[in-house]
Amino acid sequence: MKFQDSFFSSEKRYSIGQELDSGKYYVSIPVSNTKVDYEEYYEVSMEFHNAFPSNTKEVEEFVEACRLRQKDSLLLVKPGSDRGYP
């Protein structure tokens, strides 16, 4: 998988972009487990992605729901047994 960010917020700790092999769009958040820091990628629609930055508030609400694990059904890569935390 090849993830290409179109925007990254160091302050709010998320990115938005496209996975180049599949063409799917995503929002990602950094997480850490006991061994490594990595990112979790959540699928979003092309419309959601392309509306950025006019939908910044909606993106940030989506990011918060991801951190609370309320959007796990949208994960592009399912986590392993040692899933990280934001």
C-alpha positions in Angstrom: 0.0 0.0 0.0 1.2 3.5 -0.9 -0.2 6.3 1.2 0.1 9.8 -0.1 -0.9 12.6 2.2 -2.5 15.7 0.7 -2.6 17.5 4.1 -1.0 16.9 7.5 -1.8 18.7 10.7 1.0 18.5 13.3 -1.1 20.4 15.7 -4.2 18.2 15.5 -2.2 15.1 14.7 -3.9 13.7 11.6 -3.5 13.5 7.8 -5.8 13.2 4.9 -4.8 11.7 1.5 -5.1 8.8 -1.0 -3.9 5.2 -1.1 -2.4 5.1 -4.5 -2.7 1.3 -5.3 -6.5 1.1 -4.6 -7.4 4.8 -5.2 -9.2 4.9 -1.8 -9.1 8.1 0.3 -8.3 8.1 3.9 -7.8 10.0 7.2 -5.0 8.7 9.3 -4.0 9.2 13.0 -0.8 8.3 14.7 -0.9 5.5 17.3 1.6 3.7 19.5 1.7 0.2 20.9 4.4 -1.4 23.2 6.8 -1.8 20.3 6.3 0.8 17.6 4.6 4.0 16.6 2.5 3.7 13.4 -0.6 5.2 11.7 -4.1 3.9 11.4 -5.9 4.6 8.1 -9.6 5.1 7.9 -11.4 5.1 4.6 -13.4 8.2 3.6 -15.2 9.1 0.4 -13.7 11.0 -2.4 -16.2 13.8 -1.7 -15.1 14.0 2.0 -11.5 14.2 0.9 -12.0 16.7 -1.9 -14.1 19.0 0.3 -11.0 19.7 2.4 -10.2 22.3 3.8 -13.8 23.7 3.7 -14.9 20.7 5.9 -12.0 21.0 8.4 -14.4 20.9 11.4 -16.1 17.8 10.0 -12.7 16.2 9.5 -11.6 17.0 13.0 -14.8 15.5 14.4 -14.2 12.4 12.3 -10.6 12.2 13.7 -11.9 12.4 17.2 -14.3 9.5 16.6 -11.4 7.5 15.1 -9.4 8.1 18.3 -12.4 6.8 20.3 -12.5 3.7 18.1 -15.9 4.6 16.8 -14.9 4.3 13.2 -13.1 0.9 13.3 -15.3 -0.5 10.5 -13.6 1.9 8.2 -10.0 0.8 8.9 -8.1 0.1 5.7 -5.6 -2.1 7.5 -7.0 -4.2 10.4 -5.0 -3.9 13.6 -3.0 -6.8 15.1 -3.4 -8.2 18.6 -1.1 -5.4 20.0 -3.2 -2.5 18.8 -1.9 0.9 19.5 -3.5 3.9 21.2 -3.6 7.5 20.1 
